[in-house]
Amino acid sequence: MNEKLLQYLWNYKVFTNFNFKDTNGNLIEIIDFGKWNRDSGPDFLMAKIKSTTSF
């Protein structure tokens, strides 16, 4: 998958489900998908995610 496709999917929330996991298999809750940044820097600004595991 290329970056442009992933940006599109994230921006328009085109997923079959929202069961995101980190690289350790912990569930991640998407609180806010953020705003697509088409300038240099991060792909999305003001995104908010939360891990379901406590440290």
C-alpha distance matrix in Angstrom:
0.0 3.8 6.7 8.5 6.7 6.9 10.4 11.3 10.7 12.7 15.3 16.1 15.8 14.1 14.0 16.0 17.7 18.0 18.6 16.6 17.6 17.7 17.4 21.0 20.5 22.4 21.8 20.8 22.3 20.9 24.1 22.8 19.3 20.9 20.9 18.2 19.4 18.8 21.0 20.6 20.2 18.1 15.5 17.7 21.4 23.7 21.2 23.1 21.9 24.4 24.3 26.5 28.0 31.0 31.9
3.8 0.0 3.8 5.7 5.6 6.5 8.8 10.3 11.0 12.5 14.5 15.9 16.3 15.2 15.8 18.4 20.0 19.9 20.8 18.5 19.5 19.2 19.0 22.8 22.6 24.3 23.6 22.1 23.4 21.5 24.3 22.6 18.9 19.8 19.3 16.2 16.8 15.8 17.8 17.3 17.3 15.7 13.2 15.9 19.6 22.4 20.4 22.7 22.1 24.9 25.2 27.8 29.4 32.1 32.8
6.7 3.8 0.0 3.8 5.4 5.1 6.1 8.6 9.9 10.4 12.1 14.2 14.9 14.6 15.6 18.7 19.8 19.0 20.2 17.6 18.7 18.2 18.5 22.2 22.3 23.4 22.6 20.5 21.6 19.3 21.8 19.7 16.1 16.5 15.9 12.7 13.1 12.4 14.3 13.8 13.7 12.0 9.4 12.3 15.9 18.8 17.1 19.7 19.6 22.6 23.3 26.2 27.9 30.3 30.9
8.5 5.7 3.8 0.0 3.8 5.5 5.1 6.3 8.7 10.0 10.5 12.3 13.9 13.4 15.3 18.6 20.1 19.6 21.5 19.3 21.0 20.9 21.6 25.3 25.0 25.8 24.6 22.3 22.8 20.1 22.3 19.8 16.0 16.2 14.9 11.4 12.1 10.8 13.3 13.9 14.5 13.0 9.8 12.3 16.0 19.0 17.6 20.6 20.9 24.2 25.3 28.1 30.1 32.6 33.5
6.7 5.6 5.4 3.8 0.0 3.8 5.4 5.1 6.2 8.6 9.9 10.7 11.7 10.5 12.1 15.2 17.0 17.1 19.0 17.2 19.3 19.8 20.6 24.2 23.3 24.4 22.9 21.0 21.4 18.9 21.5 19.3 15.6 16.7 15.9 12.9 14.5 13.7 16.6 17.3 17.5 15.5 12.0 13.8 17.6 20.1 18.1 20.6 20.5 23.5 24.5 26.8 29.1 31.9 33.1
6.9 6.5 5.1 5.5 3.8 0.0 3.8 5.4 5.1 6.1 8.5 10.0 10.1 9.6 10.6 13.9 14.9 14.4 16.0 13.9 15.8 16.2 17.2 20.7 20.0 20.8 19.4 17.3 17.9 15.6 18.3 16.4 12.8 14.1 14.1 11.6 13.4 13.5 16.3 16.5 15.9 13.3 10.1 11.5 15.2 17.4 15.0 17.3 16.9 19.9 20.7 23.2 25.3 28.1 29.3
10.4 8.8 6.1 5.1 5.4 3.8 0.0 3.8 5.5 5.2 6.0 8.5 9.6 10.3 12.1 15.8 16.6 15.6 17.7 15.5 17.6 17.8 19.3 22.7 22.1 22.4 20.7 18.1 18.1 15.2 17.2 14.7 10.9 11.4 10.7 7.9 9.7 10.0 13.0 13.8 13.4 10.9 7.3 8.5 12.2 14.7 12.9 15.8 16.2 19.6 21.1 23.8 26.1 28.6 29.7
11.3 10.3 8.6 6.3 5.1 5.4 3.8 0.0 3.8 5.5 5.2 6.1 8.1 8.0 10.8 14.4 15.8 15.4 18.1 16.7 19.3 20.2 21.8 25.1 24.0 24.3 22.2 19.7 19.3 16.3 18.2 15.6 11.8 12.7 11.7 9.1 11.7 11.5 15.0 16.5 16.6 14.3 10.5 11.1 14.5 16.7 14.9 17.7 18.2 21.5 23.2 25.5 28.1 30.8 32.3
10.7 11.0 9.9 8.7 6.2 5.1 5.5 3.8 0.0 3.8 5.6 5.5 5.5 4.9 7.1 10.7 12.0 11.9 14.5 13.4 16.3 17.7 19.6 22.6 21.1 21.4 19.2 17.0 16.7 14.0 16.4 14.5 10.9 12.9 12.9 11.2 14.1 14.7 18.0 19.2 18.7 15.8 12.3 12.2 15.6 17.1 14.6 16.7 16.5 19.5 20.8 22.8 25.5 28.4 30.2
12.7 12.5 10.4 10.0 8.6 6.1 5.2 5.5 3.8 0.0 3.8 5.6 5.0 6.7 8.2 12.0 12.1 10.8 13.4 11.8 14.6 15.7 18.0 20.9 19.7 19.4 17.1 14.4 13.8 10.8 13.0 10.9 7.3 9.4 10.0 8.9 12.0 13.4 16.5 17.5 16.4 13.2 10.0 9.1 12.2 13.5 10.8 12.9 12.9 16.2 17.8 20.0 22.8 25.5 27.2
15.3 14.5 12.1 10.5 9.9 8.5 6.0 5.2 5.6 3.8 0.0 3.8 5.6 8.0 10.6 14.3 14.7 13.4 16.4 15.1 18.1 19.1 21.5 24.4 23.2 22.6 20.1 17.2 15.9 12.4 13.6 10.7 7.2 8.1 7.6 6.5 10.1 11.4 14.8 16.6 16.0 13.3 9.8 8.5 11.2 12.6 10.7 13.5 14.5 18.0 20.2 22.5 25.4 27.8 29.5
16.1 15.9 14.2 12.3 10.7 10.0 8.5 6.1 5.5 5.6 3.8 0.0 3.8 5.5 8.8 12.2 13.1 12.8 16.2 15.7 19.1 20.7 23.2 25.9 24.3 23.8 20.9 18.4 16.8 13.6 14.8 12.4 9.3 11.0 10.6 9.9 13.6 14.5 18.1 20.1 19.8 17.1 13.6 12.3 14.7 15.7 13.7 15.9 16.6 19.8 21.9 23.6 26.8 29.4 31.5
15.8 16.3 14.9 13.9 11.7 10.1 9.6 8.1 5.5 5.0 5.6 3.8 0.0 3.8 5.8 9.2 9.5 8.9 12.4 12.3 15.8 17.9 20.6 23.0 21.0 20.4 17.4 15.1 13.6 10.8 12.6 11.0 8.3 11.1 12.0 11.9 15.5 17.0 20.4 21.9 20.9 17.8 14.5 13.0 15.4 15.8 13.0 14.4 14.3 17.1 18.9 20.3 23.6 26.4 28.7
14.1 15.2 14.6 13.4 10.5 9.6 10.3 8.0 4.9 6.7 8.0 5.5 3.8 0.0 3.8 7.0 8.8 9.6 12.8 13.1 16.5 18.8 21.1 23.6 21.4 21.5 18.6 16.9 16.0 13.7 16.0 14.7 11.9 14.7 15.2 14.4 17.9 18.7 22.2 23.7 23.0 19.9 16.5 15.7 18.5 19.2 16.4 17.8 17.3 19.8 21.1 22.3 25.4 28.5 30.8
14.0 15.8 15.6 15.3 12.1 10.6 12.1 10.8 7.1 8.2 10.6 8.8 5.8 3.8 0.0 3.8 5.3 6.7 9.5 10.2 13.7 16.4 18.6 20.8 18.3 18.5 15.8 14.7 14.1 12.7 15.5 15.1 12.7 16.0 17.3 16.8 20.1 21.3 24.6 25.5 24.4 21.1 18.0 17.1 19.9 20.3 17.0 17.6 16.4 18.3 19.1 19.9 22.9 26.2 28.6
16.0 18.4 18.7 18.6 15.2 13.9 15.8 14.4 10.7 12.0 14.3 12.2 9.2 7.0 3.8 0.0 3.8 7.1 9.2 11.0 14.3 17.5 19.5 21.3 18.3 18.8 16.0 15.7 15.3 14.7 17.5 17.7 15.9 19.4 20.9 20.6 23.9 25.1 28.3 29.2 28.0 24.6 21.6 20.8 23.4 23.6 20.1 20.3 18.6 20.0 20.2 20.4 23.3 26.9 29.4
17.7 20.0 19.8 20.1 17.0 14.9 16.6 15.8 12.0 12.1 14.7 13.1 9.5 8.8 5.3 3.8 0.0 3.8 5.8 8.3 11.7 15.1 17.7 19.0 15.8 15.7 12.7 12.5 11.9 11.8 14.7 15.6 14.4 18.1 20.3 20.5 23.8 25.5 28.6 29.3 27.6 24.0 21.4 20.1 22.4 22.0 18.3 17.9 15.9 16.8 16.9 16.8 19.8 23.4 26.1
18.0 19.9 19.0 19.6 17.1 14.4 15.6 15.4 11.9 10.8 13.4 12.8 8.9 9.6 6.7 7.1 3.8 0.0 3.8 5.7 9.3 12.6 15.6 16.9 14.0 13.2 9.9 9.0 8.2 8.1 11.2 12.4 11.6 15.4 18.0 18.6 21.8 23.9 26.7 27.2 25.2 21.5 19.3 17.6 19.6 18.8 15.1 14.3 12.1 13.0 13.4 13.5 16.8 20.1 22.8
18.6 20.8 20.2 21.5 19.0 16.0 17.7 18.1 14.5 13.4 16.4 16.2 12.4 12.8 9.5 9.2 5.8 3.8 0.0 3.8 6.6 10.2 13.1 13.8 10.6 10.0 6.9 7.4 8.0 9.4 12.7 14.6 14.0 17.7 20.6 21.1 24.0 26.2 28.7 28.8 26.5 22.7 20.9 19.5 21.4 20.5 16.7 15.4 12.4 12.4 11.7 11.4 14.2 17.8 20.5
16.6 18.5 17.6 19.3 17.2 13.9 15.5 16.7 13.4 11.8 15.1 15.7 12.3 13.1 10.2 11.0 8.3 5.7 3.8 0.0 3.8 7.0 10.0 11.4 8.9 8.4 5.9 5.4 7.1 8.2 11.9 13.4 12.5 15.9 18.7 19.1 21.5 23.8 26.0 25.7 23.3 19.5 18.0 16.9 18.8 18.2 14.4 13.3 10.2 10.6 9.8 10.6 13.1 16.5 18.7
17.6 19.5 18.7 21.0 19.3 15.8 17.6 19.3 16.3 14.6 18.1 19.1 15.8 16.5 13.7 14.3 11.7 9.3 6.6 3.8 0.0 3.8 6.7 7.6 5.2 5.3 4.5 5.3 8.6 10.5 14.0 15.8 15.1 18.1 21.0 21.3 23.3 25.6 27.4 26.6 23.8 20.2 19.2 18.5 20.3 19.7 16.0 14.6 11.1 10.6 8.6 9.6 11.0 14.5 16.2
17.7 19.2 18.2 20.9 19.8 16.2 17.8 20.2 17.7 15.7 19.1 20.7 17.9 18.8 16.4 17.5 15.1 12.6 10.2 7.0 3.8 0.0 3.8 5.4 5.3 5.5 6.6 6.7 10.3 11.9 15.1 16.6 15.9 18.2 21.1 21.2 22.7 25.0 26.3 25.0 22.0 18.6 18.2 17.8 19.5 19.1 15.7 14.4 11.0 10.6 8.3 10.2 10.6 13.6 14.5
17.4 19.0 18.5 21.6 20.6 17.2 19.3 21.8 19.6 18.0 21.5 23.2 20.6 21.1 18.6 19.5 17.7 15.6 13.1 10.0 6.7 3.8 0.0 3.8 5.5 7.5 9.7 10.5 14.1 15.6 18.8 20.1 19.0 21.2 23.8 23.4 24.5 26.5 27.5 25.9 23.0 19.9 19.7 20.0 21.8 21.9 18.7 17.7 14.5 14.1 11.6 13.3 12.9 15.6 15.8
21.0 22.8 22.2 25.3 24.2 20.7 22.7 25.1 22.6 20.9 24.4 25.9 23.0 23.6 20.8 21.3 19.0 16.9 13.8 11.4 7.6 5.4 3.8 0.0 3.8 5.7 9.0 10.8 14.5 16.8 19.8 21.7 21.2 23.5 26.4 26.4 27.6 29.8 30.8 29.2 26.1 22.9 23.0 22.9 24.3 23.9 20.7 19.1 15.5 14.2 11.0 11.9 10.7 13.3 13.4
20.5 22.6 22.3 25.0 23.3 20.0 22.1 24.0 21.1 19.7 23.2 24.3 21.0 21.4 18.3 18.3 15.8 14.0 10.6 8.9 5.2 5.3 5.5 3.8 0.0 3.8 6.5 9.1 12.7 15.2 18.4 20.6 20.1 22.9 25.9 26.1 27.7 30.0 31.4 30.2 27.3 23.9 23.4 22.9 24.6 23.9 20.5 18.7 15.0 13.6 10.5 10.6 10.2 13.6 14.7
22.4 24.3 23.4 25.8 24.4 20.8 22.4 24.3 21.4 19.4 22.6 23.8 20.4 21.5 18.5 18.8 15.7 13.2 10.0 8.4 5.3 5.5 7.5 5.7 3.8 0.0 3.8 6.5 9.9 12.9 15.7 18.3 18.5 21.2 24.5 25.2 27.0 29.6 31.0 29.9 26.8 23.3 23.0 22.0 23.1 21.9 18.5 16.2 12.4 10.4 7.0 6.8 6.6 10.2 11.9
21.8 23.6 22.6 24.6 22.9 19.4 20.7 22.2 19.2 17.1 20.1 20.9 17.4 18.6 15.8 16.0 12.7 9.9 6.9 5.9 4.5 6.6 9.7 9.0 6.5 3.8 0.0 3.8 6.7 9.9 12.7 15.4 15.8 18.8 22.2 23.2 25.3 28.0 29.8 29.2 26.2 22.5 21.8 20.4 21.5 20.1 16.5 14.2 10.4 8.7 6.2 5.6 7.5 11.2 13.7
20.8 22.1 20.5 22.3 21.0 17.3 18.1 19.7 17.0 14.4 17.2 18.4 15.1 16.9 14.7 15.7 12.5 9.0 7.4 5.4 5.3 6.7 10.5 10.8 9.1 6.5 3.8 0.0 3.8 6.5 9.4 11.8 12.3 15.1 18.6 19.8 21.9 24.7 26.4 26.0 23.0 19.3 18.6 16.9 17.8 16.3 12.8 10.4 6.7 5.6 4.5 5.9 8.6 11.7 14.0
22.3 23.4 21.6 22.8 21.4 17.9 18.1 19.3 16.7 13.8 15.9 16.8 13.6 16.0 14.1 15.3 11.9 8.2 8.0 7.1 8.6 10.3 14.1 14.5 12.7 9.9 6.7 3.8 0.0 3.8 6.1 9.1 10.3 13.3 16.9 18.7 21.1 24.2 26.1 26.1 23.3 19.6 18.7 16.3 16.8 14.8 11.3 8.7 5.7 5.0 6.2 6.9 10.5 13.0 15.8
20.9 21.5 19.3 20.1 18.9 15.6 15.2 16.3 14.0 10.8 12.4 13.6 10.8 13.7 12.7 14.7 11.8 8.1 9.4 8.2 10.5 11.9 15.6 16.8 15.2 12.9 9.9 6.5 3.8 0.0 3.8 5.7 6.5 9.7 13.2 15.0 17.6 20.7 22.8 23.1 20.6 16.9 15.7 13.0 13.6 11.8 8.2 6.4 4.6 6.5 8.9 10.5 13.8 16.1 18.5
24.1 24.3 21.8 22.3 21.5 18.3 17.2 18.2 16.4 13.0 13.6 14.8 12.6 16.0 15.5 17.5 14.7 11.2 12.7 11.9 14.0 15.1 18.8 19.8 18.4 15.7 12.7 9.4 6.1 3.8 0.0 3.8 6.8 9.0 12.7 15.3 17.8 21.2 23.1 23.7 21.2 17.7 16.8 13.5 13.1 10.5 7.7 5.2 5.4 7.0 10.4 11.8 15.1 16.7 19.2
22.8 22.6 19.7 19.8 19.3 16.4 14.7 15.6 14.5 10.9 10.7 12.4 11.0 14.7 15.1 17.7 15.6 12.4 14.6 13.4 15.8 16.6 20.1 21.7 20.6 18.3 15.4 11.8 9.1 5.7 3.8 0.0 3.8 5.4 8.9 11.7 14.3 17.7 19.7 20.7 18.5 15.2 14.0 10.5 10.0 7.7 5.2 4.9 6.9 9.8 13.2 15.2 18.3 19.8 22.0
19.3 18.9 16.1 16.0 15.6 12.8 10.9 11.8 10.9 7.3 7.2 9.3 8.3 11.9 12.7 15.9 14.4 11.6 14.0 12.5 15.1 15.9 19.0 21.2 20.1 18.5 15.8 12.3 10.3 6.5 6.8 3.8 0.0 3.8 6.8 8.8 11.7 14.8 17.1 18.2 16.2 12.9 11.0 7.8 8.6 7.8 4.9 6.6 8.0 11.5 14.4 16.7 19.8 21.7 23.6
20.9 19.8 16.5 16.2 16.7 14.1 11.4 12.7 12.9 9.4 8.1 11.0 11.1 14.7 16.0 19.4 18.1 15.4 17.7 15.9 18.1 18.2 21.2 23.5 22.9 21.2 18.8 15.1 13.3 9.7 9.0 5.4 3.8 0.0 3.8 6.6 9.0 12.4 14.3 15.6 13.8 10.8 9.5 5.7 5.3 4.8 3.7 7.0 9.7 13.4 16.5 19.2 21.9 23.4 24.9
20.9 19.3 15.9 14.9 15.9 14.1 10.7 11.7 12.9 10.0 7.6 10.6 12.0 15.2 17.3 20.9 20.3 18.0 20.6 18.7 21.0 21.1 23.8 26.4 25.9 24.5 22.2 18.6 16.9 13.2 12.7 8.9 6.8 3.8 0.0 3.8 6.2 9.4 11.5 13.5 12.5 10.3 8.5 5.3 5.2 6.5 7.1 10.6 13.4 17.1 20.2 22.9 25.6 27.0 28.4
18.2 16.2 12.7 11.4 12.9 11.6 7.9 9.1 11.2 8.9 6.5 9.9 11.9 14.4 16.8 20.6 20.5 18.6 21.1 19.1 21.3 21.2 23.4 26.4 26.1 25.2 23.2 19.8 18.7 15.0 15.3 11.7 8.8 6.6 3.8 0.0 3.8 6.2 9.0 11.1 10.8 8.9 6.1 4.5 6.5 9.3 9.3 13.1 15.3 19.1 21.7 24.6 27.1 28.8 30.0
19.4 16.8 13.1 12.1 14.5 13.4 9.7 11.7 14.1 12.0 10.1 13.6 15.5 17.9 20.1 23.9 23.8 21.8 24.0 21.5 23.3 22.7 24.5 27.6 27.7 27.0 25.3 21.9 21.1 17.6 17.8 14.3 11.7 9.0 6.2 3.8 0.0 3.8 5.5 7.6 7.7 6.8 5.2 5.1 6.2 9.8 10.8 14.6 17.0 20.7 23.3 26.5 28.7 30.1 30.8
18.8 15.8 12.4 10.8 13.7 13.5 10.0 11.5 14.7 13.4 11.4 14.5 17.0 18.7 21.3 25.1 25.5 23.9 26.2 23.8 25.6 25.0 26.5 29.8 30.0 29.6 28.0 24.7 24.2 20.7 21.2 17.7 14.8 12.4 9.4 6.2 3.8 0.0 3.8 6.8 8.6 8.8 6.9 8.3 10.0 13.6 14.5 18.2 20.4 24.1 26.5 29.7 31.8 33.4 34.0
21.0 17.8 14.3 13.3 16.6 16.3 13.0 15.0 18.0 16.5 14.8 18.1 20.4 22.2 24.6 28.3 28.6 26.7 28.7 26.0 27.4 26.3 27.5 30.8 31.4 31.0 29.8 26.4 26.1 22.8 23.1 19.7 17.1 14.3 11.5 9.0 5.5 3.8 0.0 3.8 6.5 8.3 8.1 9.8 10.6 14.2 15.8 19.4 21.7 25.3 27.6 31.0 32.9 34.1 34.3
20.6 17.3 13.8 13.9 17.3 16.5 13.8 16.5 19.2 17.5 16.6 20.1 21.9 23.7 25.5 29.2 29.3 27.2 28.8 25.7 26.6 25.0 25.9 29.2 30.2 29.9 29.2 26.0 26.1 23.1 23.7 20.7 18.2 15.6 13.5 11.1 7.6 6.8 3.8 0.0 3.8 6.8 7.9 10.4 11.2 14.8 16.2 19.6 21.5 24.9 26.8 30.4 31.8 32.9 32.8
20.2 17.3 13.7 14.5 17.5 15.9 13.4 16.6 18.7 16.4 16.0 19.8 20.9 23.0 24.4 28.0 27.6 25.2 26.5 23.3 23.8 22.0 23.0 26.1 27.3 26.8 26.2 23.0 23.3 20.6 21.2 18.5 16.2 13.8 12.5 10.8 7.7 8.6 6.5 3.8 0.0 3.8 6.5 8.6 9.0 12.4 13.6 16.7 18.4 21.7 23.5 27.2 28.4 29.3 29.1
18.1 15.7 12.0 13.0 15.5 13.3 10.9 14.3 15.8 13.2 13.3 17.1 17.8 19.9 21.1 24.6 24.0 21.5 22.7 19.5 20.2 18.6 19.9 22.9 23.9 23.3 22.5 19.3 19.6 16.9 17.7 15.2 12.9 10.8 10.3 8.9 6.8 8.8 8.3 6.8 3.8 0.0 3.8 5.5 6.7 9.9 10.3 13.4 14.9 18.2 20.0 23.6 25.0 26.2 26.2
15.5 13.2 9.4 9.8 12.0 10.1 7.3 10.5 12.3 10.0 9.8 13.6 14.5 16.5 18.0 21.6 21.4 19.3 20.9 18.0 19.2 18.2 19.7 23.0 23.4 23.0 21.8 18.6 18.7 15.7 16.8 14.0 11.0 9.5 8.5 6.1 5.2 6.9 8.1 7.9 6.5 3.8 0.0 3.8 6.9 10.3 9.9 13.3 14.7 18.2 20.2 23.5 25.4 27.0 27.5
17.7 15.9 12.3 12.3 13.8 11.5 8.5 11.1 12.2 9.1 8.5 12.3 13.0 15.7 17.1 20.8 20.1 17.6 19.5 16.9 18.5 17.8 20.0 22.9 22.9 22.0 20.4 16.9 16.3 13.0 13.5 10.5 7.8 5.7 5.3 4.5 5.1 8.3 9.8 10.4 8.6 5.5 3.8 0.0 3.8 6.8 6.5 10.1 12.1 15.8 18.3 21.5 23.6 25.1 26.0
21.4 19.6 15.9 16.0 17.6 15.2 12.2 14.5 15.6 12.2 11.2 14.7 15.4 18.5 19.9 23.4 22.4 19.6 21.4 18.8 20.3 19.5 21.8 24.3 24.6 23.1 21.5 17.8 16.8 13.6 13.1 10.0 8.6 5.3 5.2 6.5 6.2 10.0 10.6 11.2 9.0 6.7 6.9 3.8 0.0 3.8 5.6 9.1 12.0 15.5 18.4 21.6 23.7 24.7 25.4
23.7 22.4 18.8 19.0 20.1 17.4 14.7 16.7 17.1 13.5 12.6 15.7 15.8 19.2 20.3 23.6 22.0 18.8 20.5 18.2 19.7 19.1 21.9 23.9 23.9 21.9 20.1 16.3 14.8 11.8 10.5 7.7 7.8 4.8 6.5 9.3 9.8 13.6 14.2 14.8 12.4 9.9 10.3 6.8 3.8 0.0 3.8 6.4 9.9 13.1 16.4 19.5 21.6 22.3 23.3
21.2 20.4 17.1 17.6 18.1 15.0 12.9 14.9 14.6 10.8 10.7 13.7 13.0 16.4 17.0 20.1 18.3 15.1 16.7 14.4 16.0 15.7 18.7 20.7 20.5 18.5 16.5 12.8 11.3 8.2 7.7 5.2 4.9 3.7 7.1 9.3 10.8 14.5 15.8 16.2 13.6 10.3 9.9 6.5 5.6 3.8 0.0 3.8 6.7 10.3 13.4 16.4 18.8 20.0 21.3
23.1 22.7 19.7 20.6 20.6 17.3 15.8 17.7 16.7 12.9 13.5 15.9 14.4 17.8 17.6 20.3 17.9 14.3 15.4 13.3 14.6 14.4 17.7 19.1 18.7 16.2 14.2 10.4 8.7 6.4 5.2 4.9 6.6 7.0 10.6 13.1 14.6 18.2 19.4 19.6 16.7 13.4 13.3 10.1 9.1 6.4 3.8 0.0 3.8 6.9 10.4 13.1 15.6 16.6 18.2
21.9 22.1 19.6 20.9 20.5 16.9 16.2 18.2 16.5 12.9 14.5 16.6 14.3 17.3 16.4 18.6 15.9 12.1 12.4 10.2 11.1 11.0 14.5 15.5 15.0 12.4 10.4 6.7 5.7 4.6 5.4 6.9 8.0 9.7 13.4 15.3 17.0 20.4 21.7 21.5 18.4 14.9 14.7 12.1 12.0 9.9 6.7 3.8 0.0 3.8 6.8 9.7 12.2 13.8 15.5
24.4 24.9 22.6 24.2 23.5 19.9 19.6 21.5 19.5 16.2 18.0 19.8 17.1 19.8 18.3 20.0 16.8 13.0 12.4 10.6 10.6 10.6 14.1 14.2 13.6 10.4 8.7 5.6 5.0 6.5 7.0 9.8 11.5 13.4 17.1 19.1 20.7 24.1 25.3 24.9 21.7 18.2 18.2 15.8 15.5 13.1 10.3 6.9 3.8 0.0 3.8 6.3 8.8 10.2 12.3
24.3 25.2 23.3 25.3 24.5 20.7 21.1 23.2 20.8 17.8 20.2 21.9 18.9 21.1 19.1 20.2 16.9 13.4 11.7 9.8 8.6 8.3 11.6 11.0 10.5 7.0 6.2 4.5 6.2 8.9 10.4 13.2 14.4 16.5 20.2 21.7 23.3 26.5 27.6 26.8 23.5 20.0 20.2 18.3 18.4 16.4 13.4 10.4 6.8 3.8 0.0 3.8 5.5 7.6 9.8
26.5 27.8 26.2 28.1 26.8 23.2 23.8 25.5 22.8 20.0 22.5 23.6 20.3 22.3 19.9 20.4 16.8 13.5 11.4 10.6 9.6 10.2 13.3 11.9 10.6 6.8 5.6 5.9 6.9 10.5 11.8 15.2 16.7 19.2 22.9 24.6 26.5 29.7 31.0 30.4 27.2 23.6 23.5 21.5 21.6 19.5 16.4 13.1 9.7 6.3 3.8 0.0 3.8 6.7 9.9
28.0 29.4 27.9 30.1 29.1 25.3 26.1 28.1 25.5 22.8 25.4 26.8 23.6 25.4 22.9 23.3 19.8 16.8 14.2 13.1 11.0 10.6 12.9 10.7 10.2 6.6 7.5 8.6 10.5 13.8 15.1 18.3 19.8 21.9 25.6 27.1 28.7 31.8 32.9 31.8 28.4 25.0 25.4 23.6 23.7 21.6 18.8 15.6 12.2 8.8 5.5 3.8 0.0 3.8 6.7
31.0 32.1 30.3 32.6 31.9 28.1 28.6 30.8 28.4 25.5 27.8 29.4 26.4 28.5 26.2 26.9 23.4 20.1 17.8 16.5 14.5 13.6 15.6 13.3 13.6 10.2 11.2 11.7 13.0 16.1 16.7 19.8 21.7 23.4 27.0 28.8 30.1 33.4 34.1 32.9 29.3 26.2 27.0 25.1 24.7 22.3 20.0 16.6 13.8 10.2 7.6 6.7 3.8 0.0 3.8
31.9 32.8 30.9 33.5 33.1 29.3 29.7 32.3 30.2 27.2 29.5 31.5 28.7 30.8 28.6 29.4 26.1 22.8 20.5 18.7 16.2 14.5 15.8 13.4 14.7 11.9 13.7 14.0 15.8 18.5 19.2 22.0 23.6 24.9 28.4 30.0 30.8 34.0 34.3 32.8 29.1 26.2 27.5 26.0 25.4 23.3 21.3 18.2 15.5 12.3 9.8 9.9 6.7 3.8 0.0
